[in-house]
Amino acid sequence: MKVDVSSSSPILRMEVSTNDFGQLFALMAADEQVEVLRAMVDHMKPHAVQWDYIAIELEGPRNVSLRGTLHDIFTIK
């Protein structure tokens, strides 16, 4: 994600909401989306146990639909 900010004063903090990131991701070309997924997996390598916490979070009732959608997307047919 390239950000170009011109400012005469220091920028101490920039924020992107999960929704903003999702919208940006949706607008990317397929190859860029794959590269984002690759970068996420690569950056998670030092924190491999976090995948367990993500899986536990996905098991919650609030995430049933998301879990099903991800399953359908990533299940090889």
Secondary structure, DSSP 8 states (H G I E B T S, - for coil): -------SS--------HHHHHHHHHHS-HHHHHHHHHHHHHHHGGGTTHHHHHHHHHTSGGGHHHHHHHHHHHS--
